[in-house]
């Protein structure tokens, strides 16, 4: 099924939607939009438990927006930000930048500390239950920092690390590198195992409740590995983008590859494919009511049932390259590089799916770890 096309309009003025398969429902509602500095923004918003939204601006700054859509503050730096922020249990906001630094800010927007690496930091951080922060750098190292900003250890790889890590229930840290290897590290920084692929690993892994790890490589495969590093299966998806896998409570896997949005069962069989007019890099988000949201760079957000049928789609004023995020109350947040927008779905809000890897970095706080609260 290919989506119907409609004339593009400004999302800040109104939302256009395709017909809904839910009886009695109206169009999605634009709750508010905040205008951003014009940029191509790939940093995905993170949402704190109090509803504050944090967003990295590619042309230099981290913005905080209230749940009502008001700018709270902007922390400016003289560098691009591609890394998506993560929010610690104490409210600290962590993110990397292309000035070779990794930052920690207070919820009030004040600098707590920064850590200098040898190159760009595009990797989005993961935060362990003990407060340890993990991320990669273009300097080919993978870092672990203490909550005070001091380094616990650095693990060298053979190439750039811009893949964002994921933390398993036992504390194992998983990530990929441009050296074509997928790594599993112990919390002390020693290697448990590595797994070789045929291409660079640029996307981020997802972890199922049973510990199964899913990730993609630019060799065009979606991989399923057991916690001991042995392979369950691999399936050729026909390409590779920056999109990372997400999981629903039944263990089904969703991801975008080239111009398609795909669903696979936990045994690697394709359930359905939904095609769009342009390459998709954003990671989908899974709601508790079974709806999957896909951002398409061609100015559209799609709501698709878990059987692959489109419910509705809306069009924005610019390209939706960042991944959609579902807040704690079910509000959907999208960023198109021109504006950050909050959307209410037809028929009311549905929170993110529970007991699964529901969106980019697992949850709205972007902690990148399994079995955590959103």
N, C-alpha and C positions, 0 to 999 in steps of 0.2 A: 504494500500500500504506500503510495507516494502522497505527501501532503499537498493540500490545495494551496494555491498562492493567492494572496490578497495584496492590495496596494499598501505599501509601507506608510505608516503614520507615526507621529511622535507619541511615544509612550507617556510623556509628561502631559499630554493633552487628553488622550483617551486610549483604551485598549480595544483592539479588534480580536475577535475570537471566531474560530470555526464552530460548526454546530456541535452541540454537546450530546453525548449518548446517555446522560443522566437526566431523567425526566424531571421537569420543573425547575431546573437549574438555570441561572442567568450567566452572563459573561463574567470572567474574572474581573476583580476590582483593583484598580490602582490606588493603594492606600496613601502613598506619598512617593515623591522622587526628590533626590538631592543632586543638584548639578555638580559635576566633578570637573577638575581641570581636563581639558581635552587631551586624551591620550589613548593608546591601545592598552587596555588594562587586563592583564591575565591573572592578577592576584585575586583570589577568591575571598569574599568576606567571611569573617568569623563572628559568631554571636555569643556574647557572655550570658550567664544565667540571669542577670538583671535586664537583659534585652538590648544592651548596647552593642552596636555593630562596629567592627573594626575592619578597615580596608586599606591595603597598601596601594598607593598611587604610583603608576609606573614612572612618572616624571619627577618623583621625589617627595615622599611624605606618607605618613600614616594618619588616617582620619578616623575619628570616633564620631558616631552618629547615634542619637538617642532613639528609643523605640518609636517615638512620635515623628521621627524624620528631621530632627534639628541637629545641625553640626555642633558638637560639643567642643572639639579641639582638633588641631592638626599639628602633628610633630613633623617638622620639615627637615629633610636632609638633602644634600646636593648630589643625589644619585638616584638611579632608577631602582624601583622595587618590583620584582617579579614574584618573590617568595610570598606565600599566603601566611597571614599571622596565625598564631596559636595562643590560646589563653590558658594560663596555669590555674591550679586550684585556688591560689590566693589572688587571682585577678590580674597577675602580671601578663603583659602582652609581649610575645616574642616574635621576631621576624628577622630575615636577612636582607641584605641590599647589595647593590653592585659597586658600592664603595669599599668592598671587601670586609665589611663589618657585619656582626650579628648583634642585634639590639634587644634590650629588655626595658619596657616602659611601665610606669605605674598606671592604674586605671584613670588617673587624672592627667595623663599625657606627659609626665616628667620622666626624664632619663634616669634609669636605675644604674645601668652599666652598658658597656659595649665590649665586644670581643673581636679582635682583628684576626682575619685569616689571610691567606696568601693570594686570594682571587675572589671573584664574584661569589655571592651566596644566593643562589636561586632556589635551593632546596627549602621546602617548608618544614619547620621543626616538628618533632614529636616530643611529648612530655610524659615521662614515666611517673608512676604513682609516688615515688620518692622525690619528685621534683627535678630529676636529671633531664636535661634538654639534649636532644640528638638532632643533628643536621649534617648535610654534606656541603662541600665547596668545590668550586672549579679548580682549586689547588690540588685536587685529587684525594684529599683527606676527608674522612668521616669523623666528626667531633662529638664528644660528650662533655657537657659543661655542668658544673654544679649550679644550684639556684643563685649563688652569689656572683656568677660570671667567671669563676676560675675554671680552668680546664681539668677534667678528670683524666681524659686520654684522647688520643687521636689515632685512628686506624687508617693506614695508607692503602689506597687502591691503585690500579694501574692507569686511571684516567679520570676525567671530570665526574663529579657526583652532583647531579642536579635532581635526581630521583629523591622523593621525600620518604622518610623511613616509616615503618609500622612496628608497633610493639605488641608482642604476643602476651597471653595471660601469664606465662612463666617468666616474663621479662626479656625474652629474646628479641633482638632488634633486627629487622629485615630491611634491606635496601638494595638497589641496583646501581651499577656504574656504567660509564661509557666504555669500560674495559670488557664489556659483554658478560660480566659476572654478576650473579645474584648472591648476596652475602647474608649469613646469619651469624650474629655476634652475641656473646654473653654480655651481661651488664658490666663486667669488668673490662670489656674491650677485646677479649680474646675471641678468635674465630671458632665457631662451632662447625660450620661447613660452608662451602660455596658451591654454586651450580653454574655451569657454563652454558651460555646461549649463543646463537649465531649472530647477534647484533647488539648495538648499544641499548641500555635500559634507561629510558628517560621518564617513564611513568612511575606511579607509586603502587605498592602492593596493597591488597586487602586480605584480611584474615577472617576465616569462618569460625563459628563457635567451637568446632571440633579441632581447631588448630591448623586446618588446611590453609595454605598460602596461595593466592592467585596474583599473577602479575603478567605484564606483556613485555615483549622485546621488539626492537625494530627489525628483527628477523621475520616478523609477521605472525608470531605465535602467541597465543594465550596459554600460559602454563599453570598447572595445578601441582603443587608439591606438598608432600607430607611434612610434618614438623621435623623429621630427621633429615630432610633434604632430598629424599628419594622422590622420583617423579610419579604422580598419579596418572597424568595424561597431558597431552598438549594438543591444541587444535589450531589449524591455520586459519587465521581470520582474514587474510588477504591484504594486510597492510598494517600500519602502525601510526598512531598519533600520540599526543600528550595525554589523552584521556586515560584515566585509571579505572579499574574494575570497582563495582560496588555489589553488595550482596543483599538479598532479601531474607526474611526469617526462615524460608524454606531451603535456603542454600543456592538459589538461582543466581547467576552472575549476569550483570548488565555492564556494557561498556560501548563506547563509540569507536569505530574504526573507519578511517577514510570518510566516506559520505554515508555510512550506515550506523544505525544504533542497533545493537544486537543483544539478544537474551540467550543464555546457555544454561542448561541444567547442571547440577553438581557433578554429573558424570561426563561433561564435555559435549553433550549433544545440543545442537542449535535448536532453540525453541521458536524464535522468530527473528526477522530483520525488518527494520523500518528505515527507509532511505530518505535523505534530504539533499538539497541541491549543491551543497558545498562541504568541504572537509570539516569534520567536527573534532575539536581538541578538548572540549570541556568534559568533565566527569558528571554523570547523571546523579540524581538524588532520589531516594526511595521514601515515599510517605507510608504511614501506617495503614492507610486505606487501600494500599496496593498500587497507587498511581506512581509512575516514574516520570520525573521531569528531566528533559534534555535541553540544554542550551545549544542553539545552532548559530554559528557565526553570521549567517545570513539573516540577522535581525529577528530571530524567532525563538520562543520558548514553547516546547511541546509538552503536553501532558498526555501520557500514554498509559493505558491499562496494562496490567501485567500479562495479558494475553496478546499484546502487540497492537491493539486497536487505539487509534487516536481519539481522545476525548475533546480536546481543544488545542488551539495554538494561538499565541499572541505575538504581535510584532512590535519591536522597539525602534528607537530613533537611530541606533547605531549597532554595530556588530556585537553580539553576545559571545565573548570569548572566555569569560570567567565561568566557573562552574556554579550552578544554582545551589543555594543553601536553604535548608528548612529550619527555621527558628524553633525555640521551645514551645511556642504557642501555635505552630503550624504555618506562620507567615513565611512566604517564599521570598528570598532576596536574590536579585539579579543585578549584574553590573555590566554595562555595555561600553564602558570607557568614557561615556558622556554623563551618565547618571547612575546612581545607586537607587534601586526601586524596590519597594515593598509591595507584594501582591497577595490579595486574598482570593482563594479559589472559589469557584462556583459551589454552592451548597455548604460553605463553611470550611474552616481550616482543619487540616489533619496534620498532626505532628509527624516527625520522622519515624520510620519503622524502628522497632526495638529489637534487641538481641541479634543484631546483625551489623554489617559495615554499610551504613545507609547512604553515605555521601563521601565526597572528597575529604580525606583525613579522618574518616570514621564518624564524626559527629560535628555539631555546629561550632563547638569550641576548637575544632581542628587539633585535638590532642594526639591523633594518630595512634591510639591504643585501643585494644579490644576490652570489652566488659567494663566500660566506664559510663558515667552519666553524661548526657549531652552537655 
